[in-house]
Amino acid sequence: MPDPTTPPAARTVRDVTFDVLRRLGLTTMFANPGSTEVPFLAGLPDDIEFVLALHEGSVVGIATGWAIAHDRPALVNLHTTAGLGNAVGALATARVNRAPLVVVVGQQDRRHLALEPFLAGRLAGLAGDYPVWVDQPVRAQDVPGSIARAHHEAVTGRGPAIVVVPMDDWAQEMSDPGPLAAAAVVRRPVGVDEATVDEVAELLDGARSPVLVVGAGADTVVTRAALVQLAERLAAPVRQEAFGARAGFPQDHPQYQGLLPAGRERLRRVLAGHDLVLVVGAPAFRQYPYEPGPFVDPDARIVQVSQDPAEVHRSPADLAVLTDPGVFCAALAERVTDRGLPPGPPRTPRTVPPPAPGEPLRAPHVYAQLARRLDPDTVVVEESPSTRQVLEEMVPSRQPLGYLGVAMGGLGFGMPAAIGVRMARPDRPVVAVLGDGSSMYAVQSLWTAARYGVGVLFLVLANGGYAIMDKLVERQGAGTAPWPSFPEVRLSALATALGCPARRISSHEELLEVLDDVLPRLRELDAPLLLDVDVAPEAEFTP
């Protein structure tokens, strides 16, 4: 029986922080810790789930997939300079992919930081401008409030918010801490400015031939449904932004016409004849590489609707509306005049016949078989840069979160993101379509998938080199590439070494056999599987 004369133990910064994490639903922690994080993590409460990855890029990649699939922040713990430094590329990807993350970074003991001891980090600017917010609390007692504010900043800014915590802060008493410098609850009500809806509806009604361009910011149930209604009432074709992280429209819909080109000359050709371009949840316009000239014909007007302030502020649109795209487009669809043209037949995706005898297996052969077999709600996570467009043409995204790609362009996202998606949404089948080169950047994440029983099918297209780089060198016309190919690299062997079951596929017959076995039970998989598929490089690459 406790002694009533003994005063209760004082609550620490660590105790109060765990209360904050529970209140905010940040109870799954993705981490690759070091010594500066031990005071925070040792004796972790049972209700805080800890997920280990073997490299910080994989930690942030898994958390990014988890946050996107859950549509709420994920909690990340990183180790001082080395940990944050290793994670910067993945944090940049999280920002461009609009993934909210709360990132707690360890720091050396506050009591001798001024002397720059071993493992002391200069952390405030290490991730550059990619975090939406960075804080180094002035007092230990400010840490819980800073982490609560990081949650709010991550949600509002749709990106990573970083809090740097010296290792001795966790044990400090919360005696007379004062109020936490963060609201307990933040409401973000959305509404519609009727005058602006009327203005945009009038522009659409007055347009001879409007076209819709959609992007990652439109990939919600509400927004996609509103865009389908809007497109049908306007009888307008729909295009997907180039290099988008998600699909903002059902790609099997009759009015869907594919990806926008990423070069201005071809973009003008595709949009020629359209006098109004309505861009929803996407930049206007994502380009690569540089080409001179305007985006659209001189008589065409651009209207943009987005929830991303940076996207709106840098836009060349004639009118940009900073608002929730779903709410705005739902109101807009009710306001525009129905042009009375019924949709055509369902879109037929591109396909290819099986390889002829003696013909090498290629990525389109693989995609054709996936298209025939995948359930409509499968999440396809893509990081195969040289065949990304081919995948989009052949394997349409039919439901929200049906496609997830890397909007930043840096490699190492697809493999860990697929793990995070499946962790967050075990009800949905998940297939990661990856290049062998890109897989090397986050191969350590396979250990996490194996250790935690994450049932993702990893489909690695092994062409033995950086095919996209080779094609870009050819296009440059300035000689040969200085880098070698790497056909001896076998992802199946690396996967096996990391505890992930794997199989090498060298023929179309083997591919069909494995897909017919695995895909019908993909939803129930409780362990990862990697298929290392030998393919020949594609002859063309035209983003």
ZAVEX-97713 format. One line per 3 residues: number of its first residue (from 1); their letters; for each residue y, x negated, z of C-alpha. Coordinates in steps of 0.1 Angstrom, whole numbers, plus 5000, padded with zeros to 4 digits. Layout:
N
NUM) a) Y X Z  ...;
This chain:
543
1) mpd) 5000 5000 5000  5034 4985 4990  5057 4974 5019;
4) ptt) 5086 4998 5019  5108 4971 5033  5103 4949 5002;
7) ppa) 5130 4955 4976  5118 4964 4941  5117 4935 4917;
10) art) 5148 4932 4896  5145 4943 4860  5149 4916 4834;
13) vrd) 5164 4914 4800  5129 4915 4786  5120 4947 4805;
16) vtf) 5151 4965 4793  5146 4953 4758  5110 4968 4757;
19) dvl) 5125 5001 4769  5150 4999 4739  5122 4991 4715;
22) rrl) 5101 5020 4727  5130 5044 4724  5138 5033 4689;
25) glt) 5101 5034 4678  5100 4997 4672  5066 4993 4687;
28) tmf) 5048 4974 4659  5059 4937 4658  5053 4914 4628;
31) anp) 5055 4878 4638  5047 4841 4633  5060 4828 4666;
34) gst) 5067 4793 4680  5075 4779 4714  5109 4795 4717;
37) evp) 5093 4829 4715  5067 4824 4742  5088 4838 4770;
40) fla) 5093 4870 4750  5057 4874 4738  5035 4862 4767;
43) glp) 5019 4892 4784  5031 4916 4757  5029 4952 4769;
46) ddi) 4998 4971 4757  5019 4997 4738  5036 4970 4716;
49) efv) 5013 4963 4687  5014 4926 4675  5006 4917 4639;
52) lal) 5003 4880 4631  5008 4865 4597  5004 4828 4589;
55) heg) 5037 4822 4572  5072 4837 4578  5075 4848 4542;
58) svv) 5044 4869 4547  5056 4882 4580  5088 4896 4564;
61) gia) 5070 4907 4533  5044 4928 4553  5073 4942 4575;
64) tgw) 5092 4951 4543  5063 4970 4529  5058 4988 4562;
67) aia) 5095 4997 4565  5096 5010 4530  5065 5031 4534;
70) hdr) 5076 5045 4567  5112 5048 4557  5123 5034 4590;
73) pal) 5130 4999 4605  5102 4974 4611  5104 4948 4639;
76) vnl) 5101 4911 4630  5100 4881 4653  5107 4846 4639;
79) htt) 5108 4811 4653  5142 4794 4654  5154 4773 4624;
82) agl) 5120 4767 4607  5109 4803 4610  5142 4818 4599;
85) gna) 5145 4792 4572  5111 4799 4558  5118 4836 4558;
88) vga) 5152 4835 4540  5138 4843 4505  5118 4872 4519;
91) lat) 5148 4885 4538  5168 4884 4505  5141 4905 4489;
94) arv) 5142 4930 4518  5179 4934 4513  5177 4940 4476;
97) nra) 5147 4963 4481  5167 4983 4507  5142 4977 4535;
100) plv) 5156 4981 4571  5144 4953 4594  5152 4944 4630;
103) vvv) 5147 4906 4631  5146 4889 4665  5149 4851 4661;
106) gqq) 5141 4827 4689  5165 4800 4700  5164 4770 4725;
109) drr) 5173 4775 4761  5209 4786 4765  5214 4762 4794;
112) hla) 5213 4730 4772  5222 4743 4738  5254 4724 4738;
115) lep) 5234 4692 4738  5214 4703 4707  5179 4697 4721;
118) fla) 5147 4697 4701  5143 4731 4683  5179 4741 4687;
121) grl) 5189 4760 4656  5222 4765 4638  5211 4800 4629;
124) agl) 5242 4822 4624  5246 4815 4587  5212 4803 4578;
127) agd) 5202 4834 4559  5236 4835 4541  5249 4869 4532;
130) ypv) 5216 4886 4529  5214 4901 4564  5234 4932 4569;
133) wvd) 5244 4920 4603  5239 4889 4625  5245 4886 4663;
136) qpv) 5242 4859 4689  5248 4878 4722  5274 4861 4744;
139) raq) 5254 4869 4776  5217 4874 4782  5224 4909 4795;
142) dvp) 5238 4918 4761  5205 4913 4743  5190 4948 4747;
145) gsi) 5222 4964 4734  5224 4939 4705  5189 4948 4695;
148) ara) 5197 4985 4696  5227 4979 4675  5206 4959 4650;
151) hhe) 5185 4990 4646  5215 5011 4637  5229 4984 4614;
154) avt) 5196 4980 4596  5193 5018 4590  5229 5022 4578;
157) grg) 5230 4990 4557  5194 4993 4544  5185 4957 4551;
160) pai) 5177 4931 4577  5197 4928 4609  5193 4896 4629;
163) vvv) 5196 4890 4666  5193 4854 4679  5180 4852 4715;
166) pmd) 5178 4820 4735  5144 4816 4752  5157 4817 4788;
169) dwa) 5175 4850 4782  5143 4871 4786  5138 4863 4822;
172) qem) 5174 4869 4833  5181 4898 4856  5198 4929 4843;
175) sdp) 5219 4931 4875  5252 4950 4869  5247 4948 4831;
178) gpl) 5272 4975 4823  5265 5000 4795  5245 4989 4764;
181) aaa) 5269 4982 4735  5250 5005 4712  5247 5043 4709;
184) avv) 5215 5058 4722  5212 5080 4691  5231 5078 4658;
187) rrp) 5232 5109 4636  5239 5104 4599  5245 5139 4586;
190) vgv) 5248 5143 4549  5269 5169 4531  5282 5177 4497;
193) dea) 5318 5175 4486  5320 5207 4465  5350 5195 4445;
196) tvd) 5331 5163 4434  5300 5183 4425  5321 5206 4404;
199) eva) 5338 5176 4387  5305 5160 4378  5289 5193 4367;
202) ell) 5319 5199 4344  5315 5164 4329  5278 5171 4323;
205) dga) 5284 5205 4308  5310 5191 4285  5288 5163 4273;
208) rsp) 5272 5166 4239  5241 5144 4248  5238 5134 4284;
211) vlv) 5212 5109 4296  5199 5101 4331  5192 5066 4345;
214) vga) 5173 5066 4377  5164 5038 4402  5149 5028 4435;
217) gad) 5175 5048 4455  5162 5080 4439  5126 5075 4450;
220) tvv) 5124 5103 4476  5107 5137 4475  5140 5155 4476;
223) tra) 5158 5134 4450  5130 5133 4425  5126 5171 4427;
226) alv) 5164 5175 4422  5164 5151 4392  5135 5169 4376;
229) qla) 5154 5202 4378  5186 5186 4366  5170 5168 4337;
232) erl) 5152 5200 4326  5184 5222 4328  5203 5196 4308;
235) aap) 5175 5189 4284  5183 5152 4290  5161 5122 4285;
238) vrq) 5155 5100 4316  5153 5062 4318  5143 5039 4346;
241) eaf) 5166 5010 4357  5155 4976 4346  5139 4955 4374;
244) gar) 5140 4984 4398  5121 4982 4431  5108 5017 4429;
247) agf) 5104 5046 4404  5131 5073 4407  5114 5099 4385;
250) pqd) 5079 5111 4377  5069 5088 4348  5044 5113 4333;
253) hpq) 5072 5139 4328  5079 5149 4292  5115 5138 4294;
256) yqg) 5108 5104 4308  5114 5077 4281  5107 5044 4299;
259) llp) 5125 5014 4312  5160 5005 4302  5163 4971 4284;
262) agr) 5178 4943 4305  5200 4929 4277  5233 4945 4267;
265) erl) 5227 4946 4229  5194 4965 4233  5209 4986 4261;
268) rrv) 5236 4998 4238  5210 5007 4211  5189 5027 4236;
271) lag) 5219 5046 4249  5236 5050 4215  5245 5087 4208;
274) hdl) 5247 5096 4245  5283 5104 4255  5276 5106 4292;
277) vlv) 5253 5084 4313  5245 5097 4348  5231 5068 4369;
280) vga) 5214 5079 4401  5202 5055 4428  5205 5025 4406;
283) paf) 5230 4999 4396  5250 5003 4364  5234 4982 4350;
286) rqy) 5209 4955 4360  5208 4928 4334  5189 4896 4325;
289) pye) 5198 4873 4308  5236 4873 4301  5247 4888 4268;
292) pgp) 5284 4895 4258  5298 4930 4251  5300 4964 4267;
295) fvd) 5271 4982 4283  5276 5015 4263  5295 5027 4233;
298) pda) 5333 5031 4237  5332 5069 4237  5305 5071 4264;
301) riv) 5313 5077 4301  5294 5064 4330  5290 5084 4362;
304) qvs) 5271 5069 4392  5257 5085 4423  5244 5061 4450;
307) qdp) 5240 5057 4487  5245 5019 4484  5282 5009 4490;
310) aev) 5278 4975 4473  5261 4991 4443  5290 5016 4440;
313) hrs) 5318 4991 4447  5308 4966 4420  5300 4993 4394;
316) pad) 5317 4996 4360  5313 5034 4362  5342 5057 4352;
319) lav) 5333 5077 4383  5312 5065 4412  5301 5089 4440;
322) ltd) 5290 5073 4473  5267 5099 4488  5231 5109 4495;
325) pgv) 5217 5112 4459  5191 5139 4469  5216 5163 4485;
328) fca) 5242 5157 4457  5218 5161 4428  5202 5192 4443;
331) ala) 5237 5208 4444  5244 5195 4409  5212 5209 4394;
334) erv) 5223 5244 4406  5258 5240 4392  5251 5227 4356;
337) tdr) 5245 5251 4328  5209 5255 4318  5207 5245 4281;
340) glp) 5176 5266 4277  5154 5240 4260  5118 5239 4274;
343) pgp) 5103 5205 4282  5079 5191 4257  5043 5181 4262;
346) prt) 5034 5156 4290  5043 5120 4282  5013 5100 4269;
349) prt) 5014 5065 4283  5006 5036 4261  4970 5025 4260;
352) vpp) 4948 4999 4243  4911 4999 4232  4886 4976 4250;
355) pap) 4886 4940 4238  4865 4934 4207  4835 4910 4209;
358) gep) 4848 4875 4214  4883 4887 4222  4897 4875 4255;
361) lra) 4905 4899 4284  4942 4906 4287  4964 4924 4312;
364) phv) 4967 4955 4290  4929 4959 4290  4930 4959 4328;
367) yaq) 4959 4983 4330  4942 5007 4306  4913 5010 4329;
370) lar) 4935 5014 4360  4954 5042 4343  4921 5061 4337;
373) rld) 4908 5058 4373  4937 5057 4398  4944 5088 4419;
376) pdt) 4978 5102 4414  4990 5092 4449  4980 5056 4446;
379) vvv) 5007 5031 4455  5008 5003 4429  5025 4972 4443;
382) ees) 5035 4949 4415  5042 4912 4412  5031 4902 4378;
385) pst) 5064 4891 4362  5051 4884 4327  5034 4919 4323;
388) rqv) 5056 4941 4345  5069 4961 4316  5034 4966 4302;
391) lee) 5022 4979 4336  5051 5004 4337  5043 5016 4301;
394) mvp) 5006 5020 4308  5002 5030 4345  5029 5057 4352;
397) srq) 5042 5063 4387  5036 5100 4394  5045 5105 4430;
400) plg) 5072 5091 4454  5063 5056 4465  5039 5054 4435;
403) ylg) 5054 5021 4424  5068 4992 4445  5081 4960 4429;
406) vam) 5103 4931 4438  5139 4938 4429  5151 4903 4439;
409) ggl) 5130 4883 4415  5117 4857 4440  5080 4854 4442;
412) gfg) 5058 4861 4473  5066 4898 4479  5037 4917 4463;
415) mpa) 5007 4905 4483  5022 4910 4518  5042 4941 4509;
418) aig) 5010 4958 4498  4995 4950 4532  5025 4965 4550;
421) vrm) 5024 4997 4529  4987 5003 4536  4993 4996 4573;
424) arp) 5020 5022 4573  5003 5047 4550  4965 5045 4555;
427) drp) 4963 5079 4539  4972 5065 4505  4952 5041 4482;
430) vva) 4970 5008 4476  4965 4985 4447  4984 4952 4444;
433) vlg) 4987 4939 4408  4996 4902 4410  4999 4871 4389;
436) dgs) 4980 4840 4400  5012 4820 4402  5030 4846 4423;
439) smy) 5000 4850 4446  5003 4814 4457  5036 4821 4474;
442) avq) 5021 4843 4500  4983 4838 4499  4983 4833 4537;
445) slw) 4989 4870 4540  4953 4877 4530  4942 4864 4564;
448) taa) 4963 4892 4580  4947 4918 4558  4912 4906 4567;
451) ryg) 4920 4902 4604  4935 4937 4608  4911 4955 4584;
454) vgv) 4937 4965 4558  4920 4981 4528  4941 4969 4499;
457) lfl) 4927 4961 4465  4943 4929 4453  4941 4926 4415;
460) vla) 4951 4890 4405  4956 4884 4368  4948 4848 4364;
463) ngg) 4962 4833 4333  4962 4797 4348  5000 4791 4347;
466) yai) 5035 4804 4349  5033 4824 4318  5068 4839 4321;
469) mdk) 5083 4805 4324  5064 4793 4294  5078 4822 4273;
472) lve) 5113 4815 4285  5111 4779 4274  5098 4789 4240;
475) rqg) 5128 4813 4237  5152 4785 4246  5139 4765 4217;
478) agt) 5147 4732 4234  5112 4716 4236  5082 4720 4258;
481) apw) 5079 4729 4294  5076 4699 4318  5052 4717 4342;
484) psf) 5014 4717 4338  4992 4748 4338  4968 4753 4368;
487) pev) 4935 4769 4355  4916 4752 4383  4934 4773 4410;
490) rls) 4911 4801 4420  4925 4828 4442  4890 4841 4448;
493) ala) 4881 4808 4465  4913 4808 4485  4908 4844 4496;
496) tal) 4872 4837 4508  4885 4807 4528  4910 4831 4545;
499) gcp) 4883 4857 4553  4891 4881 4525  4862 4893 4504;
502) arr) 4867 4883 4467  4851 4883 4433  4859 4865 4401;
505) iss) 4859 4886 4370  4855 4870 4336  4846 4899 4312;
508) hee) 4855 4935 4305  4820 4946 4315  4823 4930 4349;
511) lle) 4858 4946 4353  4845 4981 4345  4815 4976 4369;
514) vld) 4837 4966 4398  4864 4992 4392  4839 5020 4389;
517) dvl) 4824 5009 4423  4857 5003 4442  4883 5027 4430;
520) prl) 4864 5059 4439  4863 5047 4475  4896 5030 4476;
523) rel) 4912 5055 4500  4885 5048 4526  4885 5010 4524;
526) dap) 4888 4994 4558  4888 4958 4545  4907 4940 4517;
529) lll) 4891 4930 4484  4905 4905 4459  4895 4906 4423;
532) dvd) 4904 4873 4405  4905 4884 4368  4906 4858 4341;
535) vap) 4931 4869 4314  4948 4854 4284  4986 4852 4285;
538) eae) 5006 4878 4266  5022 4867 4234  5055 4885 4240;
541) ftp) 5080 4888 4269  5111 4909 4262  5128 4922 4294;
